[in-house]
Amino acid sequence: MLSREENETLTRVGPGTPAGELLRRYWLPVAVAGELTEKNPAKLVRILGEDLVLFRDLKGRVGLIADRCSHRGASLSYGRVEERGIACPYHGWLYDVEGSCLECPAEPAQSRFHLTVKHKGYPAQKFIGLYWTHMGPKPAPLIPKYDVWARRDGRRKIFIQPQLDCNWFQAMENSVDPAHLQILHQNTAMKGRTPVNTTRGFTDDIEQFEFYESAYGIMKKRTYKSGIVDEHPLIFPNILRQGNGTQIRVPMDDTHTKIFIVRFFPTEGGRIVEEEGDPPVEYVKAYKDPPDAVHPFTHFRMDEVQAQDHMAWETQGPLADRTHERLATSDRGVVMLREIMKREIAKVQQGLDPLGIVRDAAQDKMIDTKLEESLHGPETQHQLRIPSREARAGV
């Protein structure tokens, strides 16, 4: 178990919090690029406890700045997008894509008052069909080129999951919790692969769990007595790499999380293709129904893997109380993740870069996340096929 202070250190994400300052060292997606349109050129986004407005001015430049106007706090997301920036709907204060105040219309014509206004702004960069931001100190690092994001021998598709109504770290701990697969997902992902007589039977066929640290996170490995191996990484601090994709868990605040999934579909024979425009986007239907007469509380659907995960994460509470938990031997990965989080938070507090940060352009190459075939071995009829290492070598 953790103390209350330790729990809050690992989970809270607002400005000045230990975990929040760690997360601000990484590039995080904030929105789908296609959500900014000619009709709707501005969008309110919430990330790491901050309300921001993402907008594209009439010159095509994209900005991400604080949503509350520096004048008297009206929302800029309702503002008028102009050639030079976005104007507050209340008194017309105009901000450019970096947050610089360009004019205050009600002030005298020769006034230089606008030059004294310091409005918060963050960089916005388009990558693989998403707008990303870096909310930490300058200079910002490079966006890492993980294989799913950088490979050219196929096409990508983006999936936006329903809002997760709990703390981001509950989802991340799940990513290093291999023991839940045979229990929580026995009727979905594991259907037809495990015994059906008893709950205990679902776990007895596992030979061992292994965890080891890599240059970018934690590798999780299950070895079954049948010879099947299931191995995939957690990319620190907030990404699960699994199957043909990545799940990017972006904290909106302490109790809400947005999940962007980027999946990669390779071509036959490793043929290089040029993607035309942004990847297609699918908005996943809700995993739960609102309260009604039959279910007076939120009712989760349990017919999909992701719906089952959302149930397990959210029912721990908006921010899980870890002061009363009882960890077991199967929770070694959870303990390892927490220790790495503490270590990387300490590095940030010392002014150092945390795990996985890439700054050197000479090292800005595709990162192979070392994912083998998921569930490979003698019983592979149900597996999700992942391209071979030989196919990757030509990338």
C-alpha positions as CSV (number, residue, x, y, z in Angstrom):
1,M,0.0,0.0,0.0
2,L,1.0,3.6,-0.4
3,S,0.7,6.5,2.0
4,R,-1.8,9.2,1.1
5,E,1.1,11.5,0.2
6,E,2.7,8.9,-2.0
7,N,-0.6,8.2,-3.8
8,E,-1.1,11.9,-4.6
9,T,2.5,12.3,-5.7
10,L,2.0,9.6,-8.4
11,T,-1.4,10.6,-9.6
12,R,-2.2,14.3,-9.4
13,V,-1.4,16.2,-12.6
14,G,-2.1,19.9,-12.1
15,P,0.6,22.6,-12.5
16,G,3.3,22.2,-9.9
17,T,2.4,18.7,-8.9
18,P,5.2,16.1,-9.1
19,A,3.5,13.8,-11.6
20,G,2.1,16.8,-13.5
21,E,5.6,18.3,-13.9
22,L,6.9,14.9,-15.1
23,L,4.1,14.6,-17.7
24,R,4.8,18.1,-18.9
25,R,8.2,17.0,-20.1
26,Y,6.6,14.8,-22.8
27,W,4.7,15.6,-26.0
28,L,1.0,14.8,-25.5
29,P,-1.9,14.7,-28.0
30,V,-4.7,17.1,-27.4
31,A,-7.1,16.7,-30.3
32,V,-7.7,15.1,-33.7
33,A,-6.4,17.5,-36.4
34,G,-9.7,17.2,-38.4
35,E,-11.6,18.6,-35.5
36,L,-10.5,22.1,-36.5
37,T,-12.5,23.1,-39.5
38,E,-13.5,26.2,-41.4
39,K,-16.8,26.2,-39.6
40,N,-15.3,25.4,-36.2
41,P,-11.8,26.7,-36.1
42,A,-11.5,26.7,-32.3
43,K,-11.9,23.9,-29.7
44,L,-11.8,23.9,-25.9
45,V,-9.5,21.2,-24.6
46,R,-8.6,20.2,-21.0
47,I,-5.2,18.7,-20.3
48,L,-3.2,18.2,-17.1
49,G,-5.8,20.3,-15.2
50,E,-5.6,23.3,-17.6
51,D,-8.3,24.6,-19.8
52,L,-6.9,25.6,-23.2
53,V,-8.2,26.7,-26.5
54,L,-6.8,25.1,-29.7
55,F,-7.4,27.2,-32.8
56,R,-6.3,27.7,-36.4
57,D,-6.1,31.3,-37.5
58,L,-7.1,32.5,-41.0
59,K,-3.4,32.1,-42.2
60,G,-3.5,28.4,-41.2
61,R,-1.3,28.7,-38.1
62,V,-2.4,26.6,-35.1
63,G,-2.2,27.8,-31.5
64,L,-2.9,26.4,-28.1
65,I,-3.3,29.1,-25.4
66,A,-5.1,29.5,-22.0
67,D,-8.9,29.6,-22.6
68,R,-9.6,32.3,-20.0
69,C,-8.9,35.7,-21.4
70,S,-6.3,37.6,-19.4
71,H,-8.7,40.6,-19.3
72,R,-11.7,39.4,-17.2
73,G,-11.7,35.6,-17.7
74,A,-14.2,35.0,-20.5
75,S,-13.7,31.9,-22.6
76,L,-11.7,32.4,-25.8
77,S,-13.2,29.2,-27.2
78,Y,-16.3,31.3,-28.1
79,G,-14.0,33.9,-29.7
80,R,-13.7,35.1,-33.2
81,V,-10.9,33.6,-35.2
82,E,-9.1,36.2,-37.4
83,E,-6.1,36.5,-39.7
84,R,-3.7,37.3,-36.8
85,G,-5.2,35.1,-34.1
86,I,-8.3,34.7,-31.9
87,A,-10.3,37.6,-30.4
88,C,-12.1,37.4,-27.0
89,P,-15.9,37.4,-27.5
90,Y,-16.3,39.8,-24.6
91,H,-14.0,42.8,-25.3
92,G,-12.1,41.8,-28.3
93,W,-8.6,41.3,-26.9
94,L,-6.7,39.6,-29.7
95,Y,-4.1,36.9,-29.1
96,D,-1.8,35.2,-31.6
97,V,-0.9,31.5,-31.8
98,E,1.8,31.9,-29.1
99,G,-0.5,33.8,-26.7
100,S,1.0,37.3,-27.4
101,C,-1.7,40.0,-26.9
102,L,-1.8,42.0,-30.2
103,E,-4.5,44.6,-29.3
104,C,-7.0,45.7,-26.7
105,P,-9.7,47.5,-28.7
106,A,-11.1,49.6,-25.9
107,E,-7.7,51.2,-25.0
108,P,-6.5,54.4,-26.6
109,A,-5.2,54.0,-30.2
110,Q,-1.6,54.8,-29.2
111,S,-1.7,52.6,-26.0
112,R,1.0,50.0,-25.6
113,F,-0.8,48.4,-22.7
114,H,-1.3,45.1,-24.7
115,L,2.5,44.6,-24.6
116,T,2.3,44.1,-20.8
117,V,-0.2,41.3,-21.1
118,K,1.4,37.8,-20.6
119,H,-1.0,35.2,-21.7
120,K,-0.1,31.5,-21.4
121,G,0.6,29.6,-24.6
122,Y,2.0,26.2,-25.6
123,P,3.4,24.9,-28.9
124,A,1.0,22.9,-31.1
125,Q,2.5,20.5,-33.6
126,K,0.7,18.2,-36.0
127,F,1.8,14.6,-36.2
128,I,0.1,11.5,-37.5
129,G,-3.3,13.2,-37.7
130,L,-3.2,14.6,-34.2
131,Y,-2.3,17.9,-32.6
132,W,0.3,17.5,-29.9
133,T,1.7,19.9,-27.3
134,H,4.6,20.1,-24.9
135,M,3.8,22.0,-21.7
136,G,7.2,21.9,-20.0
137,P,10.2,24.2,-20.1
138,K,11.8,25.1,-23.4
139,P,13.5,23.9,-25.5
140,A,11.0,21.1,-26.1
141,P,12.4,17.6,-27.0
142,L,11.5,15.8,-30.2
143,I,8.4,13.7,-30.6
144,P,9.7,10.1,-30.5
145,K,9.2,8.0,-33.6
146,Y,7.8,4.8,-32.2
147,D,7.3,2.1,-34.8
148,V,3.5,2.3,-35.0
149,W,3.8,6.1,-35.6
150,A,6.8,6.1,-38.0
151,R,6.6,3.1,-40.2
152,R,5.8,3.8,-43.9
153,D,4.9,0.3,-45.0
154,G,1.2,0.6,-44.2
155,R,-1.5,2.9,-43.1
156,R,-2.7,4.2,-39.8
157,K,-6.2,4.7,-38.2
158,I,-7.1,6.7,-35.1
159,F,-9.6,5.6,-32.6
160,I,-10.9,8.0,-29.9
161,Q,-12.2,6.2,-26.9
162,P,-15.0,7.5,-24.6
163,Q,-13.8,9.7,-21.8
164,L,-12.4,7.7,-19.0
165,D,-13.9,9.0,-15.7
166,C,-11.0,8.3,-13.4
167,N,-7.4,9.0,-12.9
168,W,-4.9,8.2,-15.6
169,F,-2.6,6.1,-13.4
170,Q,-5.3,3.5,-12.8
171,A,-5.1,2.7,-16.5
172,M,-1.3,2.7,-16.5
173,E,-1.1,0.2,-13.6
174,N,-3.5,-2.1,-15.5
175,S,-0.9,-2.1,-18.3
176,V,1.6,-3.9,-16.0
177,D,-0.9,-6.2,-14.4
178,P,-0.8,-9.4,-16.5
179,A,-2.9,-11.4,-14.0
180,H,-6.1,-9.7,-14.9
181,L,-6.2,-11.0,-18.5
182,Q,-7.5,-14.5,-17.8
183,I,-10.1,-13.3,-15.3
184,L,-11.5,-9.9,-16.5
185,H,-11.2,-10.8,-20.2
186,Q,-12.0,-14.5,-20.1
187,N,-15.1,-14.1,-22.3
188,T,-13.6,-11.7,-24.8
189,A,-9.9,-11.6,-25.5
190,M,-9.3,-15.0,-23.9
191,K,-12.4,-16.8,-25.2
192,G,-11.5,-20.3,-26.4
193,R,-8.0,-20.1,-25.1
194,T,-8.4,-21.0,-21.4
195,P,-10.2,-23.6,-19.3
196,V,-13.8,-22.8,-18.5
197,N,-14.4,-25.0,-15.5
198,T,-13.1,-22.8,-12.7
199,T,-11.8,-19.3,-12.2
200,R,-8.6,-20.8,-10.8
201,G,-8.1,-22.7,-14.0
202,F,-7.7,-19.5,-15.9
203,T,-4.5,-18.7,-14.1
204,D,-3.0,-22.2,-13.5
205,D,-1.8,-22.4,-17.1
206,I,0.7,-19.5,-16.7
207,E,4.3,-20.5,-16.2
208,Q,5.6,-17.1,-15.2
209,F,5.3,-13.3,-15.4
210,E,8.4,-11.3,-16.2
211,F,9.0,-7.5,-16.2
212,Y,12.1,-5.7,-17.3
213,E,13.0,-2.1,-17.9
214,S,13.9,-0.9,-21.4
215,A,15.1,2.4,-22.9
216,Y,11.6,3.6,-23.2
217,G,9.6,1.9,-20.4
218,I,8.6,-1.5,-19.0
219,M,8.3,-4.8,-21.0
220,K,5.6,-7.2,-19.7
221,K,5.9,-10.8,-20.6
222,R,3.6,-13.8,-19.9
223,T,4.9,-17.3,-20.6
224,Y,2.3,-20.1,-20.6
225,K,2.9,-23.8,-19.9
226,S,1.6,-24.5,-23.4
227,G,4.5,-22.5,-24.9
228,I,2.5,-19.5,-25.8
229,V,4.2,-16.2,-25.1
230,D,2.5,-12.8,-24.8
231,E,4.8,-9.8,-24.6
232,H,4.3,-6.1,-25.0
233,P,5.6,-2.9,-23.5
234,L,4.4,0.1,-21.5
235,I,6.0,3.1,-23.1
236,F,6.7,5.5,-20.2
237,P,4.9,7.3,-18.8
238,N,1.4,7.0,-20.4
239,I,1.3,4.7,-23.4
240,L,0.4,1.1,-23.8
241,R,1.9,-0.6,-26.9
242,Q,-0.1,-3.7,-27.8
243,G,-1.0,-5.6,-30.9
244,N,-0.9,-3.3,-33.9
245,G,-1.3,0.0,-32.0
246,T,-0.6,2.3,-29.1
247,Q,-3.1,3.6,-26.5
248,I,-2.1,7.1,-25.4
249,R,-3.7,7.9,-22.0
250,V,-3.7,11.7,-21.6
251,P,-4.8,13.1,-18.2
252,M,-7.4,15.8,-18.6
253,D,-7.3,16.4,-14.9
254,D,-7.0,14.3,-11.7
255,T,-10.2,12.3,-12.4
256,H,-10.7,12.3,-16.1
257,T,-8.6,10.8,-18.9
258,K,-8.7,11.0,-22.7
259,I,-7.5,8.0,-24.7
260,F,-6.1,8.2,-28.2
261,I,-5.5,4.9,-30.0
262,V,-3.2,4.9,-33.1
263,R,-3.3,1.6,-35.0
264,F,-1.0,0.6,-37.9
265,F,-2.1,-1.7,-40.7
266,P,0.9,-3.0,-42.7
267,T,0.9,-3.7,-46.4
268,E,1.6,-7.1,-47.9
269,G,5.3,-7.7,-48.4
270,G,6.3,-4.5,-46.6
271,R,5.3,-2.3,-49.6
272,I,6.0,1.5,-48.9
273,V,2.9,3.6,-49.3
274,E,2.3,7.4,-49.1
275,E,-0.5,8.2,-46.8
276,E,-2.8,10.8,-48.4
277,G,-4.0,13.3,-45.8
278,D,-4.6,12.5,-42.2
279,P,-5.5,9.0,-41.0
280,P,-9.2,8.2,-40.8
281,V,-10.7,8.6,-37.4
282,E,-13.3,6.5,-35.5
283,Y,-15.1,7.7,-32.4
284,V,-15.8,4.6,-30.3
285,K,-19.3,4.3,-28.8
286,A,-19.8,4.6,-25.1
287,Y,-18.8,1.7,-22.9
288,K,-21.5,2.5,-20.3
289,D,-25.1,3.5,-20.1
290,P,-26.4,6.4,-17.9
291,P,-28.4,5.5,-14.8
292,D,-32.0,4.4,-15.3
293,A,-34.8,2.7,-13.4
294,V,-33.2,-0.7,-13.8
295,H,-29.7,0.4,-13.1
296,P,-29.8,3.3,-10.7
297,F,-26.0,3.6,-11.1
298,T,-23.8,3.8,-14.2
299,H,-24.0,0.4,-16.0
300,F,-21.0,-0.8,-18.0
301,R,-21.3,-3.0,-21.0
302,M,-19.1,-6.1,-20.5
303,D,-19.1,-7.4,-24.1
304,E,-15.8,-5.8,-25.2
305,V,-12.2,-5.8,-23.8
306,Q,-12.0,-2.0,-23.5
307,A,-15.5,-1.8,-21.8
308,Q,-14.3,-4.4,-19.3
309,D,-11.1,-2.4,-18.7
310,H,-13.0,0.9,-18.2
311,M,-15.3,-0.9,-15.6
312,A,-12.3,-2.1,-13.7
313,W,-10.5,1.3,-13.7
314,E,-13.5,3.5,-13.0
315,T,-15.0,1.4,-10.2
316,Q,-11.7,1.8,-8.2
317,G,-13.0,5.4,-7.7
318,P,-12.3,8.7,-9.5
319,L,-8.8,8.6,-7.9
320,A,-8.1,5.2,-6.3
321,D,-7.3,5.2,-2.6
322,R,-4.2,3.0,-2.4
323,T,-3.7,3.4,1.3
324,H,-5.8,0.3,2.0
325,E,-4.7,-2.0,-0.9
326,R,-3.1,-5.4,-0.4
327,L,-0.6,-6.1,-3.1
328,A,0.3,-9.7,-4.0
329,T,3.1,-11.4,-5.9
330,S,1.3,-10.9,-9.2
331,D,1.5,-7.1,-8.6
332,R,5.3,-7.0,-9.2
333,G,4.8,-4.9,-12.4
334,V,2.6,-2.4,-10.5
335,V,5.3,-2.0,-7.9
336,M,7.9,-1.6,-10.6
337,L,6.0,1.1,-12.4
338,R,5.5,3.1,-9.1
339,E,9.2,2.9,-8.3
340,I,10.1,4.1,-11.8
341,M,7.6,6.9,-11.5
342,K,9.2,8.0,-8.2
343,R,12.7,7.8,-9.7
344,E,11.7,9.8,-12.8
345,I,9.9,12.5,-10.8
346,A,13.1,12.9,-8.7
347,K,15.1,13.4,-11.9
348,V,12.7,16.1,-13.1
349,Q,13.0,17.8,-9.7
350,Q,16.8,17.8,-10.2
351,G,16.5,19.4,-13.6
352,L,17.2,16.3,-15.6
353,D,15.3,14.7,-18.5
354,P,13.1,11.7,-17.6
355,L,13.0,8.3,-19.3
356,G,12.5,8.2,-23.0
357,I,13.2,11.9,-23.9
358,V,14.8,12.4,-27.3
359,R,16.7,15.6,-28.0
360,D,19.5,14.7,-30.3
361,A,18.5,14.9,-34.0
362,A,21.1,12.3,-34.8
363,Q,19.1,9.8,-32.6
364,D,15.8,10.8,-34.1
365,K,15.2,7.5,-35.7
366,M,12.4,4.9,-35.7
367,I,12.2,3.2,-32.3
368,D,11.5,-0.6,-32.5
369,T,9.3,-1.4,-29.5
370,K,10.4,-5.0,-29.6
371,L,6.9,-6.3,-29.8
372,E,6.9,-10.0,-30.9
373,E,3.7,-11.7,-32.2
374,S,1.0,-11.4,-29.5
375,L,0.2,-14.8,-28.2
376,H,2.5,-16.8,-30.3
377,G,3.3,-20.5,-29.9
378,P,1.6,-23.8,-30.8
379,E,-2.0,-22.5,-30.4
380,T,-2.2,-19.4,-32.6
381,Q,-5.5,-19.6,-34.4
382,H,-6.9,-16.7,-32.4
383,Q,-3.8,-14.4,-32.3
384,L,-3.6,-10.9,-33.7
385,R,-0.9,-11.1,-36.3
386,I,2.0,-8.7,-36.0
387,P,4.5,-8.2,-38.8
388,S,7.7,-10.2,-38.6
389,R,11.1,-8.7,-37.7
390,E,12.2,-9.3,-41.3
391,A,9.4,-7.1,-42.6
392,R,10.4,-4.4,-40.1
393,A,14.1,-4.5,-41.1
394,G,13.2,-2.9,-44.5
395,V,11.6,0.1,-42.9
